[in-house]
Amino acid sequence: MELLQQIKDFLIPELEAIRREQSAVRERLNAIDLHLVDQSRRIDATNQRIDETNQRIDKIHADLLARIDRVHGDLILRFDENHRRMDRLYEVSVRREEHASMERRVANLEQAVEALRRRLASY
């Protein structure tokens, strides 16, 4: 019996120390669980803000694409109009050149006719 008492005297304080340490570990685990729950809540809130930001970015992106398409269409129309105006300017320029050429030819022909008249008049 005395051996049993000695074993109890040795083991009971050790078991009490283990229980105290286990209780401290349990408290620490509970604190860590609370911290993890708080971190999870914060992560969820951050994810929600990121999702909202992504939605705003997507809306802005779509708006910008629509504006770019409108500007692109407007530029195409302006380029087409400028090309038509340049074509008309080219046509006017060519007509002027042709007109100046015709005027020179007419002047040369008039001089030739006048020279022929003078020759005929001298006979």
Residue pairs with C-beta under 8 A, 6 or more apart in sequence:
none
